[in-house]
Amino acid sequence: MTTPHQDHSSADRELGLDCPITRRDFLNSAAIGAGAMLLAQHAPLFAQEAGAAPTDFGGAAFDGFSGVGDYAGANGNTWEVLQAAHAMRDGEYHTLSDVIDTAEIYDVVVVGGGCAGLGAAHRVQQLGSGKKTCLVLENHRIWGGEAKRNEFLVNGVRLYAPQGANEVNLTKGNIAKNRMWDELGMPREFTYGELAASRNRLEFAHSNYSAMFNDFENHGYYFPEQKRWVRNPWAHDLADVPWPDEVKRDMLRARRDPKRYYTGPDGPEMERWLDSMSYEYYLTQIMGLRNEVARYLDPLVASAIGLGTDVTSAYAVWAMQMPGMQALNPRETYTRDATLRAYEDARNTHSFPGGNDAILRVLIKRLVPEAIVGGMQFADIHNSAVRFEALDRPGQATRIRLAATTVAVEHEGARDKAERMAITYLQNGKLHRVRARGVVVASGSWAAKHFVRDLSEPYREALGRFYRSPVLVINVALNNWRALYDLGYTAASWRGGLGFSFSMRSNMQVGDYAPELDPDKPNVLTYYVPFFKVGLPVEQQGPVARYEMLSKSYREFERAVRLQLTEMLSGHGFDARRDIAGIILNRWGHAYVDTYPGFYFGRNGAPAPRDVIRSPFGRIAFGNSELKGHQSWIGALEEGRRAAEQALGSNA
């Protein structure tokens, strides 16, 4: 294995793999403190994924450059986080010994400091009028789950980019969403950077999600076999796309077919019908389209839901307004070429500079006002530094405990008579125990089924039917984006190679965060790279895909990014060595819950797993985004709030 200190080949040097910004910074970052001693060791991290052999790297070689600022060392599931979580999964803490009893007792302990967990803590604070005590245990170095930011400093310009969740939709018709937005005091007016009047006019997507799903003139499609770019091909009937005519016809029909393939009325019966089949079955058997249509849509579906069309419920994609569903959704008015999202949705879709971390920073500021420097204005909350020492002070109604991996949650005594819960967590290499009158499990089912000790069989079986799949979010900081500007593109799509799409947003301006939008100035490209294994059963795809993502070093992914951008853009002046300022990988091993047929409504008369899990289990309430199926900030908040109410009810 090549380490950052070894010589590079001439090809690597041409790609910039020896450039100091991506290597000096990550070797000096906090990540190396946890990982350096693991570099030469054989680690058991992947041994249970797809029967894999141990992996021979870890720490800094896995994490890579993690950016600057408060989020450095917290880019996705880091080596440090994975080691602790997988030790818990593998039974290292099955027998608990040498546990430090903190003697703390809380009204509610929340396991997980993502959107659902912080939403639960906020609800505890609301219902308790500040008199109920709550402890949030978060296993990463900073709160947020997948709603965190990466920070770059490029030529004196600070740039934020999303680690994962990065879109909010403020469409007027969504009453619950609007109510929650206003309750948090979030802004409704936004300012985006614009190109100078002397520059060519380009359209930018407001979010990286909408860039993947929407078509516009500055969205270019690259065809590697022909080494050719095609501008916004869907708007031009795929005229210049190198596909056979019969494939083009089916691709266009998937998006434009006005036929309604369900003869009954709208409502629950139609939804159950859709949930009885995969999206691939709907496309190929109900609509009669070629398999090429499903294969083309696989990465789009996987990047939004988790896996490809072959194992994803048709109901899930109906709710997303994907191709083929246009006649089943009377709420939308479709044009001749129905885009993947309605016009109103695209117009009201926004992304904060660091993604949905902005929402969670507001939540944190309300839970622990001193946790972020400055006042309660949104710009202050968004841009100011974190006071980590303020998060977990004795005497606060709400405390946030970071880098704390929960390893055991159990009732003290018989479940129907227990008055308290014991929660054991790992922090700084030592086990600690706190107690609570109620627990909200706002982490995912993949962890809960291991650390909840006295689960009954129905709950254990239900948790076992939540399958998860990974995604890799790559942020590439550029010294300039002149090559894309000269091409006239702000987003790109392709098939084959690393991922299938990248995009550049016109940065939202928040207070004094206002990086200049200019092709000769720094900006960030964002990739969402899904991993799916068409043809395998749904329960097998996640582990195989996860192994593929986790078994590669930072250097391997960095080389792939540099090679791909060189292939696509070098003919237009791009130089990877000169133009790439830094690359951050955010590996999310369990990013999505896989919404297979029957996930939403159950099958063969059995209830859907999420219906089982939403019921309290003794003094434990489960609340996380996967219970919605369609994971989003609003769904996560709703599930967390519901679970908080249940947990408080159990100790009323």
N, C-alpha and C positions, 0 to 999 in steps of 0.2 A: 504494500500500500504506500502511495506517495503521501508524505506529510507536507504541511505548508512550508517546511524548512528545506526540502530537497530541491534539487535542480529540476527545471522544467524543460521539456522538449521545445524545439524551435516553433512547432505548431502551437503548443500551449502558450508560448510567449506571444505569438501573433494574436492569439485570442485574448490575451491579457490575464491569463491565469496566475501570472506572477506579480500582477499590479498590487501595490501596497494597500490600497484603501480597503479591499475586501478581506485581506489577510492580517495585516497589522492590527486592524481594529478588533477583529473577532478574537485574536489571540490575546489581546489585552483586556477583553471584556470579562464580565463576571462569570460567563459560562465556563471559562477554563478552570476556575476554582473548583467546580464540581466535577469537571470531566477529565482533567489532565491525567489523573492517576488511573483512569479507565482506558486510556488510549491503547496501552499495550496488553490489556487483559482480554480474555475471552468472556463475553457477556452472555447471560442466558436470555437476553431480551426477546429474541424471536423464536426461541426453541419450540414454542407451542403454536406458532403460526404456520400452517401448511406443512408441518413436519420438518421445519427448516433446521439447518445446522446453526450453531452459535455464530454470531457476527463478530468480526475481529476489529471493530473500531467503536468509538464512543466519544462522549464529551464534545470537545471542540470540533473534532473531525465530523461529528454528526450534526451539531447545531449550526456551525459556521458563523458568519457575521450576523449579529443580531440587532444591529442598529445602535442608536445613541439614545440618551435620555432615560426617562423612567421605565420604558418598556424594553430596554436592553436586557438580554439574558432571559427573555420571556417570549420568544418567537415560536408560537405553536406548542406542540407537545415536545418539549426539550428532552434531552437525554436524562437529565436529572429527574424530571417528572415521570418519564416512562419507567425508569429504574424503580422508583418507589411504588408506582401503581402496579407494575408487573410482579413485584415481590409480594404485594398484597394478594394479587390474583393467584399466584402460585403457592399460596398457603404458608408463607414465611411467618405470618402473624396469627396462624390458627391457634396457637397457644400463646397467650399473652403473659409476659413476665417482665419484671423490671419496669413496670409502668409508674410514671410519676402522676400521682393524684393531685390535681390542681386545687381541689376542694371548691371548684366553681360550680354553681347551679344556676341555670338559665331557664327562663320560661320556654324559649324555643332555641334549639340549635339547628342551623341550616347547613346542610352539607352541599357545598358547591357555590361558588361566587360568580357565576355567570348571570345572564339576564334573568333566568327563572329564580335563582337563589337570591339575588339582590331585590327582585320583585317581591319575593316572600318576606324578606327582612323589612322592606318598606311597608308591607301590609301589616306586619306585626307592630311596627311603630305607629301606624295610623290607628289601628284598632285598640292599641294599648295606651294611646294618648301620651306616649313617652314613658309610661310606667312599667311596661313589659320589657324584660331583658331578652336580648337576642345575640347569639354568637354565630358568625358566618365562618365556616372552615373552607378555605380555598387552597387547592394543592399547587397552584402556580405562584410565581413570584409577585404577580399583580393580579387584581381581580379582572373579570371580564369574560372568561371562557373564550369563545371564538370571536367575540366582539371586542377585540383589542386593536391597537394601532402599531405599526412600525414607524420609526422616526429615522430619517437620514439627515445628514448635514453635508451638503454638496456645494463647494465653492462659496461657502458662507450662507447658503440658502437652506433653511430648514424645511423639510418636506415630510408630510404625514401620508401614510397609506394604510389600507385596511389589512388586518391579518385574516379576516374571514368575513363575518357579517358586515354588509356595507350598504344596505338600502332601506329606505323608509318610503312608504307610499301614503300620501295624504289625500287620497281621493275622497271627495266630499261625502260619498255614500256610506263610508265605513264609520258608523257612529261610535262603536266601542273604541276603535283606534283613535279617533279624534278626541274622545273624552279622556282617554289615558294621556294623550299628548298634551292636552291642556292642563291636566292635573299635575303633570311634571313641570309645567311652565316652559315647554320647549318652543323654539321659534317657529314661525310660519312664513316669514319672509326671508329670502336667501339671495345672496349676491355671489355670482360666479366670475372668475377671471375671464377676460376677453382679449382676443388678439388685437393688436394695434390696427388702426384704420388702414395703414399702409400695407398690412399683410393680407394674404389671400384669406377669404372667409372659409372657415371649417366648422363643421358641426361636431360637437363632443357629446357623448352620452353623459348624463349626470351621475350614473353609477356604473360600476364594472359589470353588474348583473344585467342591467338594461342594454349595455353594449353587446353582450353575448346574444341577447334575445331579440333585439330590434334591428331593423334595416334602415340605413340612411346613406346618403351619397358618399360620405367619408368613411364607410365601412368597406374595407377591401378584402377580397377572398383570394388566397394564394393557393396555387395548384403546383405542388413540388415536382411532379413528374414532368410538367411542361415548363417549370420555373417561370410561371406567368401569374400576374395579378389581374383580377377582374373586379371592376367597381360595382358595388351594390347589385349583384346579379339578379336578385329576385325582382327588383323593380324593372328589369329589362328581359323578363321571360327566360332567364338563364341562357340568353342568346350566345354568349361567348364562353360558356362553361363547357369544358371538355368531357361531357357525359353523353352516352347514347341517347338518342331522341326519346326512346320509350321510357328511360329513367327520368329524363327531364319532365315528361308528361305526368308521370306519377308524383314526382316531387312537387310540381305545381298544383296537382289535384289535391294533394294532402293539405295544402294551405288554402285552397279556393273552393273546394267542393261544397256546394250549397245543400247537398242532400242530407236529410236527417235520418240517421241509421238506427234510431230507436223510435218505435211507433207509438209508445205510450206517452202520457203527459209528463211534464217536468215534475220533479219532486223525489221523495225517498226511493221509490221503486226504480227510477232511472239511475239514481246514484248507486243503488245496490247492484243493478245490472252492470254498470261500469266497473264496480269493484270486484266483480266475479271473474274478470279476465285481465290479462296483461295488455299493456299498450301495444306491444308488438302484435298480439293476436287481433286487437281491434283494427290496426292498420292493415294487416295482411289478409285476415280472414273475413272481417266485417266489411272493410272498405275495398278489399281486393287489390291492395297495392303491392308492389314488389318489395322484396326484402331489403333492397338498397335504401329504401326510405327509412326503414327502422334503423338500419346501421348508421345512416347519416345523422339521425336524431339521437342516437345513443349518448354521445358526450354531452349534448345539451340537457337531456333528461338527467344524466348522472351528475352534472355540475349543479343542478337545482335541487335534486331529490336524493341522489346517492348512487344508484345503479342504472343500467341501461333499460331499454324498452322491453327486453325479454322477461324481466322479473318485476317490473313496476306496474302497479295497478292503473288501469285506464282511468279510474276515478281521480287519482292523484293528478294526472296531466289534464283532465277536464277542468279541474279547479284552477290550473295554471293557464288555461286557454291555449293549449298547444295545438299544432296542426291536426286536422281531422275532427276537432271538437267544435268548430265554428257554428254549425247548425244546432248544436245541443245547448247553446248558451244564448237565450233570447235577450239577455240583459245588454249585450253588446251590439253595436251597429257595425257590420263588417263591410269594408270596401271590396273592390274586385280582388285585390291581393291582401288578404287579412294578415296583418303582422302578428307576431307572437304575443303581443300585449296590446290592449286597447289604447287608443290615442290618449284618452284622459288619464289612464294609469301612467303612461310614459311621461306626460307633461307634469304630473304631480309626484313623480319619483325623484328622490334626492339622495345624495350621499354626503355625509360629513367628511372632512378631510381624512380622518382616521377610521371612517366607517361608523358602525353603530356603537363604538366605544364612547361617543359623545353622549348617548342616552345614559349609559352606565355611569359616566362621570357625574352627570346630574343626579342620578340616584345616590351615588356615594356622597355627594355634597349635602344631600338632604339627610342622609343617615348619620354622617359624621362631618359636620360643617367645617371642622379644622383640617380635614384630610387633604384638601386642595387649597393652595395659597389663594388669597383674594376673596372677593365678595361673591354674591349670588347671581351676578349677571352671567348670562350664558357664555359670553366671550371669555370672561375670567375663568370660568369652570373649564372651558374647552382648552385653553392655552396655558394655564398656570401649572406649576410644578406640584407634584404629590408630596405630602408630608407623611411618609410611611409610618413615622413614630406615633402619629395621631390616630392611626386606625384601630389600635388595640390597647387603649388605656383603661385601667381599672376605673370603675364608676360610671362609664358610659352606658347608656341604655342599649346601644348597638355597638358591637365590636367586630372587626374584620381581622381574622387571623390568617396570614398568608403562608405559603409553602408548608401547608399542613394537610397531609394526605390521610383521610379517614380510613382506618383499617378494620374497625368493628363498631357496630351499633346494635345494642341489645337491651331488652327490657330487664329491669332489675326485679326478678320474680316472675310469677305467672303473668302471661300477657294480659289476661282479662282483669288482673288485680293490681298490676304494677303501677306505682305512682310516679316512677321516674325511669329515665333511660340513661344508660351509660354509653358514652361515645369516646372511643379511643382513636387517637390520631398520631401520626409520625411527623415530627418536626425537628430539624437539625440532628437527625440520626437517633432521636430518643422518642419513646412512646409516652404520651400524656393522656390523661383521662379527665373529661368533664362530664357533668350530668345535666339533664334537662327534663322538663315536664312534658315536652313534646318535641318531635324531630320532623323537619322537612328534608326529604331526600330530593335535592334539586340537581344532583349529578345523574349521569346516564345509567341505564339499566345494566350495562356491561360491568359497571363497578358495583352497583347496589346488590346484585345477586351474589356477590362475594362478601361484602362487608355487613349486610344485615344478617345477623346470626341466627335468629329463630324464625325464619320465614316458613310459613305453611306451604304445603305443596301447590295449592292453586296459584299463589303469588309467585313462587319459584318457577312454576311452569310458564306463567304469563311473562315474567321477566325474560325467560329463556327464548321467547318468541319475538323479542325485539332484536333484529339483526342490524348491524351497523357497518358503514363503509367509509373509506377515507377520502380526503381531498388534500391536495397540496396547493397552497396559495403562495405564489412567487411574486415578490415586488422587486423590480429592477429599476434602480435609480440611474438616470441618464444625465450626463453633463450637458447634453443637448439632444433634441429630437429632430434635427434638420432633415434626415433622410425620410422620415415619415411625412414631414411637412411637404417636402418636394414631391413625394408620391401623392399627397393629398389625402392621407388616411389618418384617422385617430383611433381606429379599431381594426383588428385583423382576425380573420377566421381561416382555418385550414383543416385538413384531415391527414393524419399520419405525423409521426414525430412526437415531440413533447407537448402534451396538452392539445388544445384545438383552437384557442383564442387568446388574444391579449387586447388590452385597451388602455387608453390614457384619458383621464377625466379632465375637464376644465375645473380646476380646483375651486371649491367653495371658499369664499373669503370670510373669515371669522375674526373680528377684532383686528389685532395686528398680525394675524396670520394671513398673508396675502401675497404668496409667491407669484411672480410675474409670469404670464402666459405668453411665451415667445419661443419659437423653434430653436433659438440659439441660447436658451436658458435651461436650467435643470427642470426635469419633471420625472414622473414615475410611470412605468408600464406595469400592469398587474395581470398575471396569469391565474386562472382557476384551472387546476389540472385534476380531473377526476380519474379514478381507477376503477374499472369494471371488467368483468370476465364473462362475456356473453357465452351462454351455453351451460355454465355451471349452475347448480341449484342456488337459490338465494342465500341459504345459510352458509354456503361455501365461498361465495364470491367475496364477501368482506374480508375474511382471513387471508385469502390468496392475494387480494388487492392490497391489503394492509402490509403484508410482507414485502411486496414489490416496492412500496413507497418507503418503508422504514429500513430496508436492507441496503439502500444506497447512501453513500457518503455525500456530504455537502459538495465536495469537489466534483463528484460525478454529475450532480444536477447542475452545478455552475458551468461545467463544460458544455452540457447539453443546451443550456440557455444561450451561451455565447456562440455555439455552432449554429443554432437555429436562427438567431438574429442575423448572423453573418450571411447565411444562405439567403434569407429573405430580403435583406436590406443593403448588403455590401455593394450591389450594383448601383446604388443610389447615394453612395458616399459614406455609408456607415462603416465605422471602424470599431470593433469590439474593445480593443485595447484602449483606444482613446475616448470612446463615448460612454462606456459603462463605468459608473462611479461606484456601484455597490449592488449586491444581490442578497436579499433575505429570503430564506425558506421558512414557511410556516406549515409544518406537518401536523395535520389533524387526523389522528388515527381512527376516530369514531365520529366523524363530522356529521354524518347523516343517519337518520333512522331509515331503513329500507322499507318502503311502503308497498309490499307485495300484495297481490290480489287477496282480498279478505282482511287486510289490515284494518280497514275502517269499520266494517260492519260484521266481521266474523264469518266463519264458514261452517257448513254442515250443522247448523244449529248451535254451535259453540260461540260464546261471546268473544268479541275482539279483545286481545290482551290489554289494550289501554283501558277498556271498561272495567276490567278487574283491578288494575293498578290504581285507578282513580279513587277507589274506596280505601279509607284508612285501614292500616294494619296495626291494631292496638294504638299506641301513641305515635305511630309513624304515619306521615302523609307523604305520598309521592307526588312531586310536581316538577316536571321539566319539559322542555320544548318537544321532545320526541313523542309525547302523548298526543300532540296535535297532528303529527304526521307531516304537515306542511310547517316546517320550522321557520320561525320568524321572531322578531323581537316582541311583537304584540302577543303572539301565541305563548311564548315563554313567560312573559309577565303574567298573563292570565292564569296559566297553570301554577306558577309560583304563588300567586295571590290566593287562588283557591286552596292550595295545600296549606298555606299559612293559616287560613281560617279554620281548616280542619284540625291543624295541630293545636291552635289555641283552644278550640272547642274541646279537645281531649283533656285539657288541664284547667278548664274553667271552674 
